[in-house]
Amino acid sequence: MGLSNTGISYVTYAALVYLSVHYILASIIAFAVSVLNSFFWNSKFVFKKTGDEKRNTGKTLLRTFIAYGSTGLILSNVLLFVLVDVAGISKYLAPLFILLVTVPLNFGLNKWWAFKEK
């Protein structure tokens, strides 16, 4: 699931940058698309409910946005700015480096907080 979500996020970002959308705005839009995609698939397969367990979908979606927001929106965009504007790395290559930091953080936040009911 994570790999497909990462791909969707990057393709959305790269397509928007290619269409001349500023790379930070493209990152924000790709973030929103990827969080909704991730929430759907994580709910169904990765962190699925067991037995008669019930999940508050609204609360879990909010937690997912907060979890991803801290790494996927804030941290990613700060790192993106530093890599592109300060270090001079390509707008297309920089997000791939950022994934090395954000993917493990996102998984941990989702596993131990966003999809945890208690």
C-alpha atoms as one frame of an Amber mdcrd trajectory, in Angstrom:
protein
   0.000   0.000   0.000   2.735   2.438   0.963   4.560   2.020  -2.304   1.452
   2.670  -4.380   0.594   5.699  -2.254   4.128   7.017  -2.636   3.835   6.550
  -6.388   0.498   8.358  -6.543   1.906  11.209  -4.479   5.018  11.559  -6.616
   3.181  11.280  -9.950   0.680  13.927  -8.804   3.533  16.193  -7.669   5.626
  15.696 -10.828   2.630  16.209 -13.134   1.723  19.458 -11.398   5.335  20.716
 -11.492   5.448  19.786 -15.187   2.270  21.855 -15.668   4.127  24.832 -14.125
   2.495  24.692 -10.710   4.944  25.995  -8.082   6.669  23.019  -6.484   5.464
  23.838  -2.949   1.826  24.139  -4.075   2.250  20.919  -6.075   3.552  19.262
  -2.917   0.540  20.428  -0.899  -1.935  19.155  -3.500  -0.083  15.837  -3.822
  -0.157  15.589  -0.027  -3.951  15.905   0.095  -4.426  13.335  -2.672  -2.027
  10.885  -1.054  -3.542  11.189   2.435  -7.026  10.409   1.142  -5.649   7.492
  -0.881  -3.621   6.241   2.073  -6.541   6.505   4.467  -8.778   4.476   2.166
  -6.286   1.639   1.624  -4.936   1.616   5.182  -8.499   1.360   6.507  -9.301
  -1.547   4.222  -6.103  -3.588   4.342  -3.177  -2.443   6.494  -4.818  -1.408
   9.762  -8.140  -3.155   9.213 -10.552  -3.796  12.024 -10.704  -7.269  13.510
 -13.802  -9.088  14.672 -16.456  -6.795  16.113 -14.017  -3.887  16.541 -15.528
  -0.541  15.546 -13.632   2.476  14.292 -14.699   6.101  14.342 -13.977   6.930
  10.685 -14.051  10.706  11.154 -11.697  10.577  14.124  -9.322   8.215  12.318
  -9.337  10.377   9.167  -8.563  13.471  11.259  -5.734  11.639  13.007  -4.426
  10.466   9.633  -4.333  14.042   8.333  -2.573  15.181  11.523  -0.054  12.334
  11.336   0.691  12.968   7.684   0.473  16.718   8.181   3.365  16.745  10.592
   5.625  14.751   8.285   4.036  14.904   4.865   3.118  18.549   4.809   5.286
  20.457   7.240   8.490  18.409   7.313   8.344  17.507   3.617   7.856  21.089
   2.477  10.601  22.425   4.729  12.967  19.751   3.429  11.762  20.359  -0.129
  12.530  24.069   0.144  15.975  23.372   1.624  16.862  20.775  -0.990  15.565
  22.760  -3.979  16.252  26.392  -3.076  19.270  26.027  -0.804  21.041  22.891
  -2.029  20.024  23.298  -5.675  18.684  19.759  -6.106  16.168  19.193  -8.908
  12.480  19.724  -8.063  11.885  16.246  -9.458  14.654  14.502  -7.501  14.331
  16.206  -4.090  11.015  14.518  -3.140  12.619  11.108  -3.623  15.265  11.918
  -0.985  12.579  13.207   1.370  10.758   9.867   1.195  13.643   8.240   3.049
  12.697  10.345   6.067   8.929  10.665   5.817   7.814   7.135   4.871   9.046
   5.472   8.098   7.682   8.367  10.182   4.277   8.204   8.489   3.999   4.467
   8.971   4.875   4.714  12.655   2.474   7.574  13.328  -0.343   5.750  11.569
   0.327   2.398  13.209   0.793   3.608  16.760  -1.541   6.603  16.818  -3.888
   7.385  13.896  -5.397   3.909  13.535  -5.190   3.018  17.227  -8.592   3.264
  18.881  -7.582   3.141  22.527
